[in-house]
Amino acid sequence: MADTNLLDAARRRTLRAEYVGRINRVIDHIQADLAGDLSLETLADVAAFSPFYFHRIFRSMVGETLGSFIRRVRVEKAAALLLSNPSRPITHVAMECGFSSPAAFSRVFRESFGMSATDWLRTGGPWKSKDREAESNLHEAADKFRAAARPARRILDPVSGNWSWRLDMDAGEAKIEVREVPEMNVAYLRHIGPYAGDTALFGRLFERLFSWASPRGLVGQGTKVLTIYEDDPKITDEANLRMDVAMTVPAGTVADGEIGTRTIPGGRYAIGHFEILPHEYGEAWDAMCGDWFCESGYQAGNGPCLEVYLNDPGQQPGAKHIVELYVPVKPL
């Protein structure tokens, strides 16, 4: 009986992993083409499920109906795009994110954020003041931020002719440069929910990913290990945050079960090099996306942000994490 129970448990884990993999393919398809055909029939076909059952499976596994998920991802993407490029017409952003009309976008935006897209731009996003005292506090905080911002030193490499920046942090000096990055094929394991500061969670996820990759001969000297962040924690509720732990794999690698494969687009990225302790990741992201962006002449482009890990601090207790933060950029 015990052996039968073990076999049944193993079979259930295998079946669930297959379902997770199929739903992740749907999520990747939605994220890659928000303005495309996201009908029930099309997405059910991506998942290889019957349309009749697919929407029930999606809701059970993701915690949202398919329609609610698509609306939320579209409006949160639009909100982030508006903040990264305030000069772009709101209607253009709405169309790019798949809304059928300005009226539909306005309704969903107000329902999601409690304000119009115009007010969102005017107040700088989700920190909208509720009254005069709150607005005064907001301006005071902004003044303090500007006063505390650390200037980045711009340096020209006489050999390559490329500019880079040096930024002083409490954790030490950081180097930031902008360069073209080729596309990366990765295998990933997805987590949806809170993750900030949870080193044990990252450890478990990477352990499962490497347990899948190592027997397949996919771990080598040139393998990049990274985390992919799709959502802005200041916009998306932490229960819905999507994060993939990932590793580069050869093109055409076949995934199975809960492991998926995807392609990270190539293009121009700002890449910050940091040597930090586990609790200093937040400071590193703030320095790059706040202090550096303010005077770099760049703004955030479309695409996910990445953490690429250059060492294994677990091999040396107390050692610093050597990490590169990737942000897609375009001229301001």
GUGUDO-505306 format. One line per field, with one value per residue (C-alpha): residue number from 1; residue in one letter; chain; x, y negated, z negated. Coordinates in steps of 0.1 Angstrom, whole numbers, plus 2048, in hexadecimal, padded with zeros to 3 digits. Layout:
% GUGUDO-505306
i = (NUM  ...) .
aa = (A  ...) .
ch = (A  ...) .
u = (X  ...) .
v = (Y  ...) .
w = (Z  ...) .
END
This chain:
% GUGUDO-505306
i = (1  2  3  4  5  6  7  8  9  10  11  12  13  14  15  16  17  18  19  20  21  22  23  24  25  26  27  28  29  30  31  32  33  34  35  36  37  38  39  40  41  42  43  44  45  46  47  48  49  50  51  52  53  54  55  56  57  58  59  60  61  62  63  64  65  66  67  68  69  70  71  72  73  74  75  76  77  78  79  80  81  82  83  84  85  86  87  88  89  90  91  92  93  94  95  96  97  98  99  100  101  102  103  104  105  106  107  108  109  110  111  112  113  114  115  116  117  118  119  120  121  122  123  124  125  126  127  128  129  130  131  132  133  134  135  136  137  138  139  140  141  142  143  144  145  146  147  148  149  150  151  152  153  154  155  156  157  158  159  160  161  162  163  164  165  166  167  168  169  170  171  172  173  174  175  176  177  178  179  180  181  182  183  184  185  186  187  188  189  190  191  192  193  194  195  196  197  198  199  200  201  202  203  204  205  206  207  208  209  210  211  212  213  214  215  216  217  218  219  220  221  222  223  224  225  226  227  228  229  230  231  232  233  234  235  236  237  238  239  240  241  242  243  244  245  246  247  248  249  250  251  252  253  254  255  256  257  258  259  260  261  262  263  264  265  266  267  268  269  270  271  272  273  274  275  276  277  278  279  280  281  282  283  284  285  286  287  288  289  290  291  292  293  294  295  296  297  298  299  300  301  302  303  304  305  306  307  308  309  310  311  312  313  314  315  316  317  318  319  320  321  322  323  324  325  326  327  328  329  330  331  332) .
aa = (M  A  D  T  N  L  L  D  A  A  R  R  R  T  L  R  A  E  Y  V  G  R  I  N  R  V  I  D  H  I  Q  A  D  L  A  G  D  L  S  L  E  T  L  A  D  V  A  A  F  S  P  F  Y  F  H  R  I  F  R  S  M  V  G  E  T  L  G  S  F  I  R  R  V  R  V  E  K  A  A  A  L  L  L  S  N  P  S  R  P  I  T  H  V  A  M  E  C  G  F  S  S  P  A  A  F  S  R  V  F  R  E  S  F  G  M  S  A  T  D  W  L  R  T  G  G  P  W  K  S  K  D  R  E  A  E  S  N  L  H  E  A  A  D  K  F  R  A  A  A  R  P  A  R  R  I  L  D  P  V  S  G  N  W  S  W  R  L  D  M  D  A  G  E  A  K  I  E  V  R  E  V  P  E  M  N  V  A  Y  L  R  H  I  G  P  Y  A  G  D  T  A  L  F  G  R  L  F  E  R  L  F  S  W  A  S  P  R  G  L  V  G  Q  G  T  K  V  L  T  I  Y  E  D  D  P  K  I  T  D  E  A  N  L  R  M  D  V  A  M  T  V  P  A  G  T  V  A  D  G  E  I  G  T  R  T  I  P  G  G  R  Y  A  I  G  H  F  E  I  L  P  H  E  Y  G  E  A  W  D  A  M  C  G  D  W  F  C  E  S  G  Y  Q  A  G  N  G  P  C  L  E  V  Y  L  N  D  P  G  Q  Q  P  G  A  K  H  I  V  E  L  Y  V  P  V  K  P  L) .
ch = (A  A  A  A  A  A  A  A  A  A  A  A  A  A  A  A  A  A  A  A  A  A  A  A  A  A  A  A  A  A  A  A  A  A  A  A  A  A  A  A  A  A  A  A  A  A  A  A  A  A  A  A  A  A  A  A  A  A  A  A  A  A  A  A  A  A  A  A  A  A  A  A  A  A  A  A  A  A  A  A  A  A  A  A  A  A  A  A  A  A  A  A  A  A  A  A  A  A  A  A  A  A  A  A  A  A  A  A  A  A  A  A  A  A  A  A  A  A  A  A  A  A  A  A  A  A  A  A  A  A  A  A  A  A  A  A  A  A  A  A  A  A  A  A  A  A  A  A  A  A  A  A  A  A  A  A  A  A  A  A  A  A  A  A  A  A  A  A  A  A  A  A  A  A  A  A  A  A  A  A  A  A  A  A  A  A  A  A  A  A  A  A  A  A  A  A  A  A  A  A  A  A  A  A  A  A  A  A  A  A  A  A  A  A  A  A  A  A  A  A  A  A  A  A  A  A  A  A  A  A  A  A  A  A  A  A  A  A  A  A  A  A  A  A  A  A  A  A  A  A  A  A  A  A  A  A  A  A  A  A  A  A  A  A  A  A  A  A  A  A  A  A  A  A  A  A  A  A  A  A  A  A  A  A  A  A  A  A  A  A  A  A  A  A  A  A  A  A  A  A  A  A  A  A  A  A  A  A  A  A  A  A  A  A  A  A  A  A  A  A  A  A  A  A  A  A  A  A  A  A  A  A) .
u = (800  81C  82D  80C  807  82A  823  802  814  82F  815  802  821  829  806  806  828  819  7FC  813  828  80A  7FC  81E  81F  7FD  80A  82A  814  7FE  81C  82D  80F  7F7  7E7  7E4  7C9  7C3  7A2  799  79C  7BE  7CC  7BC  7CE  7EF  7E9  7DD  7BD  799  78B  76E  786  7A3  794  78B  7AF  7BE  7A9  7B1  7D7  7DC  7C1  7B1  79A  7AA  798  7A2  7C6  7C8  7B8  7CF  7EF  7E5  7DD  7FC  811  801  806  82B  82F  81F  837  856  84C  834  836  826  800  7EA  7D5  7F4  7FE  7DB  7DA  7FD  7F1  7D3  7B6  79A  793  79D  77C  783  7A6  79A  781  798  7B4  79E  790  7B4  7C5  7A9  7B3  7B5  7D4  7D8  7D9  7F0  809  804  80A  825  813  805  810  7F3  7EB  7C9  7C9  7DD  7F1  7FA  803  81A  82B  82F  841  857  861  869  87F  891  896  8A5  8BC  8C7  8CC  8F0  8FF  90C  92F  930  950  95B  96F  98B  98E  96A  95C  93F  932  92D  922  92F  916  91F  909  909  914  931  936  920  928  90C  90F  8F8  8FE  8ED  8E5  8DC  8BC  8BE  8AD  8A5  894  880  86C  850  845  826  823  839  85E  871  88C  882  8A4  897  87D  897  8AC  890  887  8AB  8B0  892  89D  8C1  8B3  8A1  8BE  8DC  8D2  8CB  8EE  8E2  8F9  91B  936  923  901  8F2  8DC  8C3  8A1  887  86F  850  83D  844  83E  833  816  80D  800  81A  802  803  828  838  85C  870  890  8A2  8C2  8CE  8C9  8D0  8B5  89D  8A0  880  871  858  842  844  864  85E  874  872  887  892  893  8B5  8BA  8C9  8CB  8D8  8EE  8F8  914  910  922  908  8FB  8D9  8C7  8D5  8C3  8A8  8C3  8D3  8B2  8AA  8CC  8C9  8A5  8A5  8C7  8D5  8B7  8B1  8D1  8D9  8C5  8B3  891  884  87B  863  86C  874  88F  8AA  8C2  8E0  8F4  91A  924  917  91A  90E  931  93F  92A  927  934  924  90D  91C  8FE  8F5  8D4  8C6  8AC  8A1  8A5  89F  8A8  894) .
v = (800  7E8  7EE  7E7  7C7  7BC  7C3  7B0  792  792  794  777  762  76A  762  741  738  73E  727  70C  70D  709  6EC  6DB  6DE  6CB  6B0  6AC  6A9  68E  67A  67C  66E  65A  64B  66C  687  691  6A3  6C1  6D8  6CB  6CD  6EF  6FB  6EE  702  720  722  722  6FF  70C  717  6FE  6E0  6F4  702  6E0  6D1  6EE  6EB  6C6  6B9  6A2  6A7  6A6  685  675  67F  671  650  64D  654  63C  61F  624  625  605  5F4  5FD  5F1  5CF  5CA  5D4  5BD  5A1  58F  5AC  5A7  5BB  5C8  5D7  5E9  5F6  605  614  626  635  61F  61D  5F8  5DA  5DD  601  5F8  5DB  5F0  60C  5F4  5E1  602  60F  5F0  5DA  5BD  5B4  5BA  595  592  5B0  59C  57C  58B  5A4  5C4  5D7  5BE  5A6  590  592  56F  54F  55C  57C  568  552  571  57E  55E  55F  583  57A  55D  574  58E  574  568  58B  597  5A1  593  5AC  5A5  5A9  5B9  5BD  5DC  5D0  5F2  5FB  5D8  5E3  5D0  5E0  5D2  5D6  5D4  5D2  5E8  5F1  613  605  5F9  605  605  5FF  602  603  61D  634  656  674  687  6A3  6C4  6CF  6EB  6DE  6E6  6CD  6C0  6AA  698  685  68A  66C  675  69A  6AA  6CC  6CA  6C2  6DE  6F8  6EC  6ED  70F  71D  70C  71A  73D  73D  72E  740  764  756  748  724  716  70A  6F0  6D7  6DC  6BB  6BD  6A2  696  686  66D  665  64E  62D  633  60F  616  63B  649  660  67E  67B  674  68B  695  6B0  6BF  6C9  6D5  6D1  6F1  6F8  6EE  70B  719  72D  726  73B  73A  71A  70F  6F8  6E8  6C5  6AB  68B  670  662  63D  620  624  610  628  621  634  638  64A  64C  65F  670  653  639  644  62A  60E  61A  618  5F6  5E8  5F4  5EC  5CC  5BB  5C6  5C2  59F  593  5AE  5A1  5C2  5CF  5F3  606  623  644  655  64C  666  66F  683  694  695  6AA  6C3  6B1  6D2  6E0  6C5  6BD  698  691  675  67C  671  669  655  644  641  627  622  5FE  5E5  5C0  5A8) .
w = (800  7F7  819  82A  817  821  846  844  834  84E  86A  85B  85A  87E  88A  877  885  8A8  8A1  893  8B2  8C9  8B5  8B5  8DB  8DC  8C5  8DA  8FA  8EA  8DE  900  914  8FE  91D  92F  931  90D  912  8FD  91B  924  901  8FB  91A  90C  8ED  900  8EB  8F5  8F4  8DE  8C3  8C9  8B9  899  898  89C  880  869  86E  872  85A  873  890  8B2  8BB  89A  89E  8C1  8B7  899  8AC  8C8  8B0  89B  8BA  8C6  8A4  8A4  8C8  8C0  8A3  8B8  8D5  8C9  8EB  8FE  905  8ED  90A  91B  8FB  8F7  91A  916  8F7  909  8FE  918  912  8FD  8EA  8E1  8D6  8C1  8AF  8A7  89C  884  876  871  862  856  86D  892  8A7  8A9  883  882  897  885  862  86D  868  84B  831  838  81A  80A  7FB  7F7  7DA  7EC  80B  7F6  7E8  80B  817  7F8  7FE  822  817  7FF  81B  832  817  80E  832  838  858  871  87F  8A5  8B2  8D7  8E0  8F7  908  90F  910  8F9  8DB  8BA  898  874  858  833  81D  7F8  804  819  83C  858  87D  897  8BD  8DA  8F5  90E  901  917  911  8F7  8F8  8D4  8C1  8A4  885  87D  85B  857  836  81D  820  812  7F9  7F9  800  7F6  812  82C  81F  823  846  853  843  856  877  874  86A  88C  8A0  893  89E  8C1  8C4  8C6  8AB  8B8  8B4  8CA  8BA  8AD  88E  88A  87D  893  885  899  882  86F  84A  846  85F  85C  83C  82D  82E  855  85A  874  870  884  878  898  8A9  8CD  8E3  907  920  926  903  8FB  8D9  8C6  8A8  893  8A5  8C3  8DE  8EB  8FE  8EE  909  913  915  902  8DC  8BF  8AB  888  878  852  836  819  7FC  7FE  7EC  804  824  81E  81B  83B  84F  840  849  86D  874  860  85C  87D  894  888  89A  8B3  8D1  8D3  8C9  8C3  8E2  8E7  8D9  8B8  8A0  898  87C  88A  86F  874  856  83C  81B  80A  811  7F9  7DB  7D6  7F9  80E  82B  84C  862  881  884  8A7  8B1  8D5  8DF  8FB  8FF  8E9) .
END
